Amino acid sequence: MEEMFEMEKRGDVTVLSTSASLKASTAPMLRSVMKKLCCEYRPKLVIDMQRMSSMDSAGCGALVSSLRGVRTSDGDIRLARPNERVLDLLKLARLDCIFEIYQDLDEAIKSFSGTPMKLS
């Protein structure tokens, strides 16, 4: 099930991408993948949404749940390259207030370089 998400390491940042829609049937898979990634020390994650055709409220919930888990591990998530439809939903759900959203994947990855890490 988790093979629908592709992962690529770019330095210390993990880029997660999928061509599937993020909806009620796929949201649990995202949560599962994120749970595994939260085991990393201070995970830095970028979700590349370029090939994601659509998203619904369950997908929004999965993103928020994932963000909570990642931030518990002193990490963070950036969103990159959402299409217009997905970006509209992110704005409607006001997720643009809690996620940093980038139109360029490299900029999303670079955004972590200036991020001070919290010391426990």
C-alpha positions as CSV (number, residue, x, y, z in Angstrom):
1,M,0.0,0.0,0.0
2,E,2.8,2.5,0.9
3,E,4.4,1.9,-2.5
4,M,2.1,4.5,-3.9
5,F,4.4,7.0,-2.3
6,E,7.9,7.6,-3.7
7,M,10.6,8.8,-1.4
8,E,13.9,10.4,-2.4
9,K,16.6,11.7,-0.1
10,R,18.0,15.1,-1.0
11,G,20.7,15.7,1.5
12,D,19.0,15.6,4.9
13,V,15.6,16.3,3.4
14,T,13.2,13.5,2.4
15,V,11.0,14.3,-0.6
16,L,7.7,12.3,-0.7
17,S,5.7,12.3,-3.9
18,T,2.7,10.5,-5.4
19,S,0.5,10.6,-8.4
20,A,-2.5,9.4,-6.4
21,S,-5.2,11.7,-5.1
22,L,-5.0,12.3,-1.4
23,K,-8.5,11.4,-0.2
24,A,-10.3,9.1,2.3
25,S,-9.0,5.9,0.7
26,T,-5.4,7.0,0.5
27,A,-5.0,9.2,3.6
28,P,-4.3,6.2,5.9
29,M,-1.4,5.3,3.7
30,L,0.1,8.8,4.1
31,R,-0.3,8.6,7.8
32,S,1.4,5.2,7.9
33,V,4.4,6.5,5.8
34,M,4.6,9.6,8.0
35,K,4.6,7.5,11.2
36,K,7.6,5.6,9.9
37,L,9.4,8.8,8.9
38,C,8.7,10.3,12.4
39,C,11.1,7.8,13.8
40,E,13.9,9.8,12.2
41,Y,15.6,12.4,14.4
42,R,14.2,15.8,13.5
43,P,12.7,14.8,10.1
44,K,12.7,17.4,7.3
45,L,10.1,16.4,4.8
46,V,8.8,18.0,1.6
47,I,5.6,16.6,0.1
48,D,5.9,17.2,-3.7
49,M,2.3,17.6,-4.9
50,Q,3.0,18.2,-8.6
51,R,1.6,14.9,-9.7
52,M,-1.2,14.8,-7.1
53,S,-4.4,15.3,-9.1
54,S,-6.8,16.1,-6.2
55,M,-7.3,16.1,-2.5
56,D,-10.3,16.1,-0.2
57,S,-11.0,16.9,3.4
58,A,-9.6,13.5,4.5
59,G,-6.4,14.4,2.7
60,C,-6.3,17.7,4.5
61,G,-6.8,15.8,7.8
62,A,-3.9,13.4,6.9
63,L,-1.6,16.4,6.2
64,V,-2.4,18.0,9.6
65,S,-2.1,14.7,11.5
66,S,1.3,14.1,9.8
67,L,2.5,17.6,10.6
68,R,1.6,17.1,14.3
69,G,3.6,13.9,14.4
70,V,6.6,15.3,12.6
71,R,6.7,18.4,14.8
72,T,6.6,16.1,17.9
73,S,9.9,14.8,16.6
74,D,11.2,18.4,16.2
75,G,10.9,18.2,12.4
76,D,8.8,20.0,9.9
77,I,6.9,19.5,6.6
78,R,6.9,21.7,3.5
79,L,4.5,21.4,0.6
80,A,5.7,21.9,-2.9
81,R,4.1,22.4,-6.3
82,P,0.4,21.9,-5.6
83,N,-1.7,22.3,-8.7
84,E,-4.3,25.1,-8.7
85,R,-7.1,22.9,-7.5
86,V,-5.2,21.5,-4.6
87,L,-3.8,24.9,-3.7
88,D,-7.4,26.3,-3.6
89,L,-8.4,23.6,-1.2
90,L,-5.3,24.2,1.0
91,K,-6.3,27.9,1.2
92,L,-10.0,27.1,1.8
93,A,-9.0,24.8,4.7
94,R,-6.6,27.5,5.8
95,L,-3.7,25.1,5.7
96,D,-1.6,27.8,4.0
97,C,-1.4,29.3,7.5
98,I,0.2,26.3,9.0
99,F,2.3,24.9,6.1
100,E,4.9,26.6,4.1
101,I,3.9,26.1,0.5
102,Y,6.3,26.5,-2.4
103,Q,5.8,26.5,-6.1
104,D,9.4,25.3,-6.6
105,L,10.6,22.0,-5.2
106,D,14.2,23.1,-4.9
107,E,13.1,26.2,-2.9
108,A,11.1,24.0,-0.6
109,I,14.2,21.9,0.0
110,K,16.5,24.9,0.5
111,S,14.0,26.4,3.0
112,F,15.3,23.9,5.6
113,S,18.8,25.2,5.4
114,G,18.0,28.3,7.3
115,T,15.8,26.5,9.9
116,P,17.3,26.6,13.3
117,M,16.8,23.2,15.1
118,K,15.4,23.2,18.6
119,L,17.6,21.7,21.2
120,S,15.9,19.4,23.6
